[in-house]
């Protein structure tokens, strides 16, 4: 089963290519980026997860301090 991209995009993408392949082609990015991203993503993902967790904790702490819900004696010990 094939689907065609309309407009200026003439390539016929198959479902075997996956939706990411069709999306990359539709926005003009080369398909050679897929294996590069797949190779470096396992190294980037733990850092991404760590930064996401840290930002959640920082945001929670900022709001809690503004609402005076933080026991600073416990926090500083």
PyMOL commands that set and color helices and strands:
alter all, ss='L'
color gray80, all
select helices_A, chain A and resi 15-17+19-26+33-66+72-76
alter helices_A, ss='H'
color red, helices_A
select strands_A, chain A and resi 2-4+12-14
alter strands_A, ss='S'
color yellow, strands_A
deselect
rebuild
show_as cartoon
